[in-house]
Amino acid sequence: MTALGYDLATARVLWGRDLTRFFRQPSRLAGALGQPILFWLIIGSGMAGTFRMPGAAVGYLQFFYPGVVLMVVLFAAIFTTVSVIEDRHAGFLQAVLAGPGSRAALVAGKALGSASVALSQAALFLLLAPAAGFHVRSVNWLLLAAALALCAVALSALGFAVAWAVDNVQGYHAIQMTLLVPLWVVSGAMFPPSPDHPGFAAVMRANPVAYAVSAARRALGGPDAPGALPGSAGRDLLVLAGFAAAALALAVAAARRRR
C-alpha cells in the first residue's frame, strides 16, 4: 500500500470510529436534540416580546433559529474533539501515531469525524425548521449544507489543536469556552448588528463564524434574509473555506509538534 493509501485508511478509520461512538450512545443523541430545543425555546420566548428587527417583520424565535443551528455545530465540535485527550490517556492515540499513517491523516480523520457528528446533530435540530417558520421546500439545502460543513470542519480542527496542546479535560473546556463561545456570541446569532455600534459590527465582520450564521440565514430565509451580512452567499462560503483551511493547517502544525 502506498503512503497515500495508508493516510486514507487512517483517516477513514478515525472518522468512522467517532461516528460509531456517537450513534451507540443514546444519551448523546437525546442531548443533541433536547438541549438546543430548550435553549431556543427559553431564550427565544423570553426575548420575543422585546425584539424588533428593523425593516422586517420577523419574530425572535425565527431570527434566533439559524444561530442555534450554528450553536449546535459549535458545541458538538467542542465536545467531540475532547476525545483527543481521552484517546491519548487510553493509549489509542499513541497506537495511531505508531502506525503508517501521517499526522495530517490523524488530523483529517478526527476533524472529519467530529464534523460529521456535529452535522448529524444539526440535522436533527433542522427537523424543527417548519416550527420556526421556514418552509422546507424554500430552504436552499445545498448552501446550508456547505456552510455548516465548512464551519464544522473549521471548529473541529480548532478543537483538535487545543486538545493536542492541553493534557486535561477541564483545561480543554475552559480554553474552548473562552475562545469559541465568544465567537458565537458576536456572530450575529443572537442579535443583529446595530448601526449605533459600529465597533461591534466591525468585530462581527472579522469573525468567521458570523459568515456561517449569515449563510445559514440566507439558506433558510432567502438571499436577503434579515440579519445576514452585507454581500452574497458566495462571499460567505469563500470566507468559511478560508477559515477551514487555516484551522486545518493550524491543527496539522500542532500535531507535528512532539509531545
Helices and strands as residue ranges (DSSP letters): H 3-23, H 26-48, H 60-81, H 83-90, H 92-98, H 103-126, G 129-132, G 136-138, H 141-165, H 169-185, H 198-205, H 208-221, H 233-255
